Amino acid sequence: HWYEGCYTGQWYLTAVGVSALRDEIRRELIARHDLRSKWVVWLTGITGIIGVATGFVAAFYHKA
């Protein structure tokens, strides 16, 4: 996936190498997103339960 430049002697990625690198980066980003999305579901549920509990406490202890 690499080739050595004729004039500079530096190494460069080929088009195939760039494509493979981009695919790997995309897979890593998708894996991170999937991991975060699992936490978001739990965090949303816990926040909802706290909201319901707060509502019940406010309704039952409300002094008229």
PDB file of N, CA, C and O in Angstrom, chain B, residues numbered from 101:
ATOM      1  N   HIS B 101       0.804  -1.199   0.000  1.00  0.00           N
ATOM      2  CA  HIS B 101       0.000   0.000   0.000  1.00  0.00           C
ATOM      3  C   HIS B 101       0.856   1.276   0.000  1.00  0.00           C
ATOM      4  O   HIS B 101       0.329   2.389   0.017  1.00  0.00           O
ATOM      5  N   TRP B 102       2.142   1.101  -0.018  1.00  0.00           N
ATOM      6  CA  TRP B 102       3.053   2.248   0.013  1.00  0.00           C
ATOM      7  C   TRP B 102       3.950   2.235  -1.228  1.00  0.00           C
ATOM      8  O   TRP B 102       4.221   1.176  -1.795  1.00  0.00           O
ATOM      9  N   TYR B 103       4.400   3.397  -1.635  1.00  0.00           N
ATOM     10  CA  TYR B 103       5.421   3.482  -2.669  1.00  0.00           C
ATOM     11  C   TYR B 103       6.377   4.620  -2.321  1.00  0.00           C
ATOM     12  O   TYR B 103       6.010   5.582  -1.646  1.00  0.00           O
ATOM     13  N   GLU B 104       7.597   4.484  -2.797  1.00  0.00           N
ATOM     14  CA  GLU B 104       8.618   5.486  -2.522  1.00  0.00           C
ATOM     15  C   GLU B 104       8.624   6.504  -3.660  1.00  0.00           C
ATOM     16  O   GLU B 104       8.673   6.146  -4.836  1.00  0.00           O
ATOM     17  N   GLY B 105       8.574   7.772  -3.282  1.00  0.00           N
ATOM     18  CA  GLY B 105       8.578   8.834  -4.285  1.00  0.00           C
ATOM     19  C   GLY B 105       9.892   8.876  -5.049  1.00  0.00           C
ATOM     20  O   GLY B 105      10.960   8.647  -4.482  1.00  0.00           O
ATOM     21  N   CYS B 106       9.803   9.166  -6.324  1.00  0.00           N
ATOM     22  CA  CYS B 106      10.991   9.174  -7.182  1.00  0.00           C
ATOM     23  C   CYS B 106      11.944  10.324  -6.851  1.00  0.00           C
ATOM     24  O   CYS B 106      13.162  10.144  -6.861  1.00  0.00           O
ATOM     25  N   TYR B 107      11.398  11.491  -6.562  1.00  0.00           N
ATOM     26  CA  TYR B 107      12.233  12.677  -6.400  1.00  0.00           C
ATOM     27  C   TYR B 107      12.643  12.928  -4.952  1.00  0.00           C
ATOM     28  O   TYR B 107      13.761  13.369  -4.689  1.00  0.00           O
ATOM     29  N   THR B 108      11.756  12.654  -4.033  1.00  0.00           N
ATOM     30  CA  THR B 108      12.035  12.975  -2.632  1.00  0.00           C
ATOM     31  C   THR B 108      12.515  11.787  -1.826  1.00  0.00           C
ATOM     32  O   THR B 108      13.201  11.965  -0.819  1.00  0.00           O
ATOM     33  N   GLY B 109      12.174  10.591  -2.238  1.00  0.00           N
ATOM     34  CA  GLY B 109      12.540   9.404  -1.482  1.00  0.00           C
ATOM     35  C   GLY B 109      11.620   9.144  -0.302  1.00  0.00           C
ATOM     36  O   GLY B 109      11.839   8.207   0.466  1.00  0.00           O
ATOM     37  N   GLN B 110      10.588   9.973  -0.154  1.00  0.00           N
ATOM     38  CA  GLN B 110       9.621   9.759   0.928  1.00  0.00           C
ATOM     39  C   GLN B 110       8.611   8.705   0.509  1.00  0.00           C
ATOM     40  O   GLN B 110       8.434   8.417  -0.674  1.00  0.00           O
ATOM     41  N   TRP B 111       7.950   8.135   1.519  1.00  0.00           N
ATOM     42  CA  TRP B 111       6.971   7.087   1.263  1.00  0.00           C
ATOM     43  C   TRP B 111       5.576   7.684   1.226  1.00  0.00           C
ATOM     44  O   TRP B 111       5.240   8.547   2.037  1.00  0.00           O
ATOM     45  N   TYR B 112       4.767   7.225   0.284  1.00  0.00           N
ATOM     46  CA  TYR B 112       3.408   7.718   0.098  1.00  0.00           C
ATOM     47  C   TYR B 112       2.446   6.535   0.013  1.00  0.00           C
ATOM     48  O   TYR B 112       2.819   5.437  -0.399  1.00  0.00           O
ATOM     49  N   LEU B 113       1.210   6.786   0.411  1.00  0.00           N
ATOM     50  CA  LEU B 113       0.180   5.753   0.267  1.00  0.00           C
ATOM     51  C   LEU B 113      -0.308   5.699  -1.180  1.00  0.00           C
ATOM     52  O   LEU B 113      -0.454   6.729  -1.839  1.00  0.00           O
ATOM     53  N   THR B 114      -0.553   4.504  -1.651  1.00  0.00           N
ATOM     54  CA  THR B 114      -1.170   4.354  -2.970  1.00  0.00           C
ATOM     55  C   THR B 114      -2.665   4.625  -2.832  1.00  0.00           C
ATOM     56  O   THR B 114      -3.172   4.786  -1.722  1.00  0.00           O
ATOM     57  N   ALA B 115      -3.362   4.674  -3.955  1.00  0.00           N
ATOM     58  CA  ALA B 115      -4.810   4.877  -3.924  1.00  0.00           C
ATOM     59  C   ALA B 115      -5.489   3.731  -3.179  1.00  0.00           C
ATOM     60  O   ALA B 115      -6.459   3.945  -2.453  1.00  0.00           O
ATOM     61  N   VAL B 116      -4.985   2.539  -3.359  1.00  0.00           N
ATOM     62  CA  VAL B 116      -5.527   1.374  -2.643  1.00  0.00           C
ATOM     63  C   VAL B 116      -5.266   1.523  -1.141  1.00  0.00           C
ATOM     64  O   VAL B 116      -6.127   1.201  -0.323  1.00  0.00           O
ATOM     65  N   GLY B 117      -4.080   2.010  -0.786  1.00  0.00           N
ATOM     66  CA  GLY B 117      -3.747   2.223   0.621  1.00  0.00           C
ATOM     67  C   GLY B 117      -4.618   3.274   1.265  1.00  0.00           C
ATOM     68  O   GLY B 117      -5.058   3.108   2.402  1.00  0.00           O
ATOM     69  N   VAL B 118      -4.872   4.363   0.547  1.00  0.00           N
ATOM     70  CA  VAL B 118      -5.743   5.420   1.065  1.00  0.00           C
ATOM     71  C   VAL B 118      -7.150   4.878   1.280  1.00  0.00           C
ATOM     72  O   VAL B 118      -7.781   5.151   2.301  1.00  0.00           O
ATOM     73  N   SER B 119      -7.629   4.116   0.322  1.00  0.00           N
ATOM     74  CA  SER B 119      -8.963   3.533   0.436  1.00  0.00           C
ATOM     75  C   SER B 119      -9.051   2.576   1.629  1.00  0.00           C
ATOM     76  O   SER B 119     -10.037   2.596   2.366  1.00  0.00           O
ATOM     77  N   ALA B 120      -8.029   1.744   1.819  1.00  0.00           N
ATOM     78  CA  ALA B 120      -8.022   0.814   2.946  1.00  0.00           C
ATOM     79  C   ALA B 120      -7.965   1.552   4.274  1.00  0.00           C
ATOM     80  O   ALA B 120      -8.630   1.162   5.234  1.00  0.00           O
ATOM     81  N   LEU B 121      -7.169   2.619   4.332  1.00  0.00           N
ATOM     82  CA  LEU B 121      -7.072   3.421   5.548  1.00  0.00           C
ATOM     83  C   LEU B 121      -8.399   4.093   5.875  1.00  0.00           C
ATOM     84  O   LEU B 121      -8.817   4.114   7.033  1.00  0.00           O
ATOM     85  N   ARG B 122      -9.062   4.642   4.864  1.00  0.00           N
ATOM     86  CA  ARG B 122     -10.370   5.272   5.082  1.00  0.00           C
ATOM     87  C   ARG B 122     -11.399   4.256   5.560  1.00  0.00           C
ATOM     88  O   ARG B 122     -12.190   4.550   6.456  1.00  0.00           O
ATOM     89  N   ASP B 123     -11.396   3.069   4.973  1.00  0.00           N
ATOM     90  CA  ASP B 123     -12.329   2.018   5.404  1.00  0.00           C
ATOM     91  C   ASP B 123     -12.090   1.647   6.864  1.00  0.00           C
ATOM     92  O   ASP B 123     -13.042   1.463   7.623  1.00  0.00           O
ATOM     93  N   GLU B 124     -10.833   1.538   7.254  1.00  0.00           N
ATOM     94  CA  GLU B 124     -10.505   1.201   8.639  1.00  0.00           C
ATOM     95  C   GLU B 124     -10.941   2.304   9.596  1.00  0.00           C
ATOM     96  O   GLU B 124     -11.447   2.019  10.681  1.00  0.00           O
ATOM     97  N   ILE B 125     -10.750   3.555   9.203  1.00  0.00           N
ATOM     98  CA  ILE B 125     -11.189   4.685  10.038  1.00  0.00           C
ATOM     99  C   ILE B 125     -12.710   4.672  10.184  1.00  0.00           C
ATOM    100  O   ILE B 125     -13.237   4.892  11.274  1.00  0.00           O
ATOM    101  N   ARG B 126     -13.403   4.417   9.091  1.00  0.00           N
ATOM    102  CA  ARG B 126     -14.876   4.354   9.153  1.00  0.00           C
ATOM    103  C   ARG B 126     -15.343   3.231  10.079  1.00  0.00           C
ATOM    104  O   ARG B 126     -16.272   3.418  10.865  1.00  0.00           O
ATOM    105  N   ARG B 127     -14.705   2.073   9.989  1.00  0.00           N
ATOM    106  CA  ARG B 127     -15.081   0.964  10.881  1.00  0.00           C
ATOM    107  C   ARG B 127     -14.854   1.332  12.339  1.00  0.00           C
ATOM    108  O   ARG B 127     -15.667   0.988  13.197  1.00  0.00           O
ATOM    109  N   GLU B 128     -13.759   2.027  12.630  1.00  0.00           N
ATOM    110  CA  GLU B 128     -13.473   2.450  14.002  1.00  0.00           C
ATOM    111  C   GLU B 128     -14.511   3.458  14.494  1.00  0.00           C
ATOM    112  O   GLU B 128     -14.966   3.372  15.635  1.00  0.00           O
ATOM    113  N   LEU B 129     -14.883   4.402  13.651  1.00  0.00           N
ATOM    114  CA  LEU B 129     -15.896   5.391  14.037  1.00  0.00           C
ATOM    115  C   LEU B 129     -17.252   4.734  14.281  1.00  0.00           C
ATOM    116  O   LEU B 129     -17.966   5.099  15.215  1.00  0.00           O
ATOM    117  N   ILE B 130     -17.602   3.768  13.441  1.00  0.00           N
ATOM    118  CA  ILE B 130     -18.870   3.053  13.624  1.00  0.00           C
ATOM    119  C   ILE B 130     -18.846   2.266  14.928  1.00  0.00           C
ATOM    120  O   ILE B 130     -19.843   2.240  15.650  1.00  0.00           O
ATOM    121  N   ALA B 131     -17.729   1.629  15.238  1.00  0.00           N
ATOM    122  CA  ALA B 131     -17.618   0.870  16.491  1.00  0.00           C
ATOM    123  C   ALA B 131     -17.756   1.803  17.693  1.00  0.00           C
ATOM    124  O   ALA B 131     -18.438   1.459  18.658  1.00  0.00           O
ATOM    125  N   ARG B 132     -17.131   2.961  17.653  1.00  0.00           N
ATOM    126  CA  ARG B 132     -17.255   3.925  18.751  1.00  0.00           C
ATOM    127  C   ARG B 132     -18.686   4.422  18.882  1.00  0.00           C
ATOM    128  O   ARG B 132     -19.199   4.571  19.991  1.00  0.00           O
ATOM    129  N   HIS B 133     -19.325   4.675  17.752  1.00  0.00           N
ATOM    130  CA  HIS B 133     -20.709   5.150  17.776  1.00  0.00           C
ATOM    131  C   HIS B 133     -21.625   4.090  18.377  1.00  0.00           C
ATOM    132  O   HIS B 133     -22.503   4.414  19.176  1.00  0.00           O
ATOM    133  N   ASP B 134     -21.433   2.840  18.007  1.00  0.00           N
ATOM    134  CA  ASP B 134     -22.256   1.758  18.545  1.00  0.00           C
ATOM    135  C   ASP B 134     -22.075   1.633  20.058  1.00  0.00           C
ATOM    136  O   ASP B 134     -23.042   1.401  20.784  1.00  0.00           O
ATOM    137  N   LEU B 135     -20.850   1.786  20.529  1.00  0.00           N
ATOM    138  CA  LEU B 135     -20.589   1.705  21.963  1.00  0.00           C
ATOM    139  C   LEU B 135     -21.276   2.847  22.709  1.00  0.00           C
ATOM    140  O   LEU B 135     -21.870   2.629  23.765  1.00  0.00           O
ATOM    141  N   ARG B 136     -21.198   4.056  22.170  1.00  0.00           N
ATOM    142  CA  ARG B 136     -21.848   5.212  22.809  1.00  0.00           C
ATOM    143  C   ARG B 136     -23.363   5.100  22.771  1.00  0.00           C
ATOM    144  O   ARG B 136     -24.040   5.495  23.720  1.00  0.00           O
ATOM    145  N   SER B 137     -23.898   4.566  21.685  1.00  0.00           N
ATOM    146  CA  SER B 137     -25.353   4.499  21.555  1.00  0.00           C
ATOM    147  C   SER B 137     -25.970   3.581  22.601  1.00  0.00           C
ATOM    148  O   SER B 137     -27.110   3.793  23.014  1.00  0.00           O
ATOM    149  N   LYS B 138     -25.234   2.570  23.031  1.00  0.00           N
ATOM    150  CA  LYS B 138     -25.746   1.694  24.092  1.00  0.00           C
ATOM    151  C   LYS B 138     -25.871   2.464  25.403  1.00  0.00           C
ATOM    152  O   LYS B 138     -26.838   2.274  26.141  1.00  0.00           O
ATOM    153  N   TRP B 139     -24.909   3.325  25.700  1.00  0.00           N
ATOM    154  CA  TRP B 139     -24.955   4.121  26.926  1.00  0.00           C
ATOM    155  C   TRP B 139     -26.060   5.164  26.868  1.00  0.00           C
ATOM    156  O   TRP B 139     -26.682   5.459  27.889  1.00  0.00           O
ATOM    157  N   VAL B 140     -26.314   5.726  25.695  1.00  0.00           N
ATOM    158  CA  VAL B 140     -27.351   6.748  25.557  1.00  0.00           C
ATOM    159  C   VAL B 140     -28.714   6.159  25.879  1.00  0.00           C
ATOM    160  O   VAL B 140     -29.537   6.822  26.511  1.00  0.00           O
ATOM    161  N   VAL B 141     -28.968   4.938  25.460  1.00  0.00           N
ATOM    162  CA  VAL B 141     -30.251   4.293  25.747  1.00  0.00           C
ATOM    163  C   VAL B 141     -30.439   4.151  27.254  1.00  0.00           C
ATOM    164  O   VAL B 141     -31.509   4.468  27.775  1.00  0.00           O
ATOM    165  N   TRP B 142     -29.417   3.682  27.955  1.00  0.00           N
ATOM    166  CA  TRP B 142     -29.536   3.530  29.407  1.00  0.00           C
ATOM    167  C   TRP B 142     -29.659   4.880  30.102  1.00  0.00           C
ATOM    168  O   TRP B 142     -30.449   5.024  31.036  1.00  0.00           O
ATOM    169  N   LEU B 143     -28.900   5.856  29.666  1.00  0.00           N
ATOM    170  CA  LEU B 143     -28.957   7.178  30.281  1.00  0.00           C
ATOM    171  C   LEU B 143     -30.327   7.815  30.092  1.00  0.00           C
ATOM    172  O   LEU B 143     -30.840   8.463  31.005  1.00  0.00           O
ATOM    173  N   THR B 144     -30.919   7.640  28.925  1.00  0.00           N
ATOM    174  CA  THR B 144     -32.252   8.164  28.668  1.00  0.00           C
ATOM    175  C   THR B 144     -33.284   7.502  29.575  1.00  0.00           C
ATOM    176  O   THR B 144     -34.153   8.176  30.128  1.00  0.00           O
ATOM    177  N   GLY B 145     -33.189   6.193  29.726  1.00  0.00           N
ATOM    178  CA  GLY B 145     -34.123   5.475  30.597  1.00  0.00           C
ATOM    179  C   GLY B 145     -34.003   5.898  32.047  1.00  0.00           C
ATOM    180  O   GLY B 145     -35.010   6.099  32.725  1.00  0.00           O
ATOM    181  N   ILE B 146     -32.779   6.035  32.524  1.00  0.00           N
ATOM    182  CA  ILE B 146     -32.574   6.452  33.921  1.00  0.00           C
ATOM    183  C   ILE B 146     -33.085   7.865  34.145  1.00  0.00           C
ATOM    184  O   ILE B 146     -33.696   8.148  35.176  1.00  0.00           O
ATOM    185  N   THR B 147     -32.841   8.753  33.190  1.00  0.00           N
ATOM    186  CA  THR B 147     -33.346  10.117  33.299  1.00  0.00           C
ATOM    187  C   THR B 147     -34.868  10.139  33.342  1.00  0.00           C
ATOM    188  O   THR B 147     -35.460  10.915  34.093  1.00  0.00           O
ATOM    189  N   GLY B 148     -35.497   9.299  32.547  1.00  0.00           N
ATOM    190  CA  GLY B 148     -36.958   9.212  32.557  1.00  0.00           C
ATOM    191  C   GLY B 148     -37.488   8.718  33.888  1.00  0.00           C
ATOM    192  O   GLY B 148     -38.479   9.243  34.395  1.00  0.00           O
ATOM    193  N   ILE B 149     -36.840   7.717  34.458  1.00  0.00           N
ATOM    194  CA  ILE B 149     -37.275   7.188  35.762  1.00  0.00           C
ATOM    195  C   ILE B 149     -37.126   8.251  36.840  1.00  0.00           C
ATOM    196  O   ILE B 149     -37.999   8.394  37.697  1.00  0.00           O
ATOM    197  N   ILE B 150     -36.028   8.996  36.804  1.00  0.00           N
ATOM    198  CA  ILE B 150     -35.843  10.074  37.787  1.00  0.00           C
ATOM    199  C   ILE B 150     -36.919  11.136  37.621  1.00  0.00           C
ATOM    200  O   ILE B 150     -37.429  11.659  38.612  1.00  0.00           O
ATOM    201  N   GLY B 151     -37.268  11.459  36.390  1.00  0.00           N
ATOM    202  CA  GLY B 151     -38.325  12.440  36.137  1.00  0.00           C
ATOM    203  C   GLY B 151     -39.676  11.981  36.660  1.00  0.00           C
ATOM    204  O   GLY B 151     -40.413  12.764  37.258  1.00  0.00           O
ATOM    205  N   VAL B 152     -40.001  10.717  36.437  1.00  0.00           N
ATOM    206  CA  VAL B 152     -41.273  10.173  36.935  1.00  0.00           C
ATOM    207  C   VAL B 152     -41.294  10.177  38.456  1.00  0.00           C
ATOM    208  O   VAL B 152     -42.302  10.542  39.061  1.00  0.00           O
ATOM    209  N   ALA B 153     -40.199   9.776  39.076  1.00  0.00           N
ATOM    210  CA  ALA B 153     -40.133   9.759  40.543  1.00  0.00           C
ATOM    211  C   ALA B 153     -40.282  11.174  41.101  1.00  0.00           C
ATOM    212  O   ALA B 153     -40.974  11.380  42.098  1.00  0.00           O
ATOM    213  N   THR B 154     -39.644  12.129  40.471  1.00  0.00           N
ATOM    214  CA  THR B 154     -39.770  13.521  40.915  1.00  0.00           C
ATOM    215  C   THR B 154     -41.203  14.007  40.770  1.00  0.00           C
ATOM    216  O   THR B 154     -41.709  14.721  41.636  1.00  0.00           O
ATOM    217  N   GLY B 155     -41.853  13.627  39.691  1.00  0.00           N
ATOM    218  CA  GLY B 155     -43.248  14.007  39.492  1.00  0.00           C
ATOM    219  C   GLY B 155     -44.161  13.419  40.545  1.00  0.00           C
ATOM    220  O   GLY B 155     -45.042  14.114  41.053  1.00  0.00           O
ATOM    221  N   PHE B 156     -43.972  12.155  40.886  1.00  0.00           N
ATOM    222  CA  PHE B 156     -44.781  11.525  41.933  1.00  0.00           C
ATOM    223  C   PHE B 156     -44.552  12.185  43.290  1.00  0.00           C
ATOM    224  O   PHE B 156     -45.508  12.433  44.024  1.00  0.00           O
ATOM    225  N   VAL B 157     -43.317  12.466  43.626  1.00  0.00           N
ATOM    226  CA  VAL B 157     -43.016  13.122  44.896  1.00  0.00           C
ATOM    227  C   VAL B 157     -43.670  14.496  44.945  1.00  0.00           C
ATOM    228  O   VAL B 157     -44.237  14.876  45.969  1.00  0.00           O
ATOM    229  N   ALA B 158     -43.595  15.238  43.857  1.00  0.00           N
ATOM    230  CA  ALA B 158     -44.184  16.572  43.820  1.00  0.00           C
ATOM    231  C   ALA B 158     -45.716  16.487  43.927  1.00  0.00           C
ATOM    232  O   ALA B 158     -46.342  17.328  44.571  1.00  0.00           O
ATOM    233  N   ALA B 159     -46.305  15.479  43.301  1.00  0.00           N
ATOM    234  CA  ALA B 159     -47.764  15.356  43.329  1.00  0.00           C
ATOM    235  C   ALA B 159     -48.270  14.939  44.714  1.00  0.00           C
ATOM    236  O   ALA B 159     -49.298  15.445  45.164  1.00  0.00           O
ATOM    237  N   PHE B 160     -47.584  14.046  45.385  1.00  0.00           N
ATOM    238  CA  PHE B 160     -48.052  13.553  46.667  1.00  0.00           C
ATOM    239  C   PHE B 160     -47.733  14.473  47.847  1.00  0.00           C
ATOM    240  O   PHE B 160     -48.433  14.456  48.860  1.00  0.00           O
ATOM    241  N   TYR B 161     -46.699  15.255  47.714  1.00  0.00           N
ATOM    242  CA  TYR B 161     -46.315  16.147  48.816  1.00  0.00           C
ATOM    243  C   TYR B 161     -46.675  17.591  48.542  1.00  0.00           C
ATOM    244  O   TYR B 161     -46.195  18.487  49.236  1.00  0.00           O
ATOM    245  N   HIS B 162     -47.500  17.832  47.556  1.00  0.00           N
ATOM    246  CA  HIS B 162     -47.913  19.198  47.226  1.00  0.00           C
ATOM    247  C   HIS B 162     -48.876  19.709  48.312  1.00  0.00           C
ATOM    248  O   HIS B 162     -49.879  19.063  48.615  1.00  0.00           O
ATOM    249  N   LYS B 163     -48.563  20.855  48.880  1.00  0.00           N
ATOM    250  CA  LYS B 163     -49.419  21.452  49.927  1.00  0.00           C
ATOM    251  C   LYS B 163     -50.278  22.524  49.278  1.00  0.00           C
ATOM    252  O   LYS B 163     -49.766  23.482  48.698  1.00  0.00           O
ATOM    253  N   ALA B 164     -51.564  22.356  49.381  1.00  0.00           N
ATOM    254  CA  ALA B 164     -52.491  23.300  48.773  1.00  0.00           C
ATOM    255  C   ALA B 164     -52.796  24.441  49.684  1.00  0.00           C
ATOM    256  O   ALA B 164     -53.565  25.331  49.322  1.00  0.00           O
TER     257      ALA B 164
END
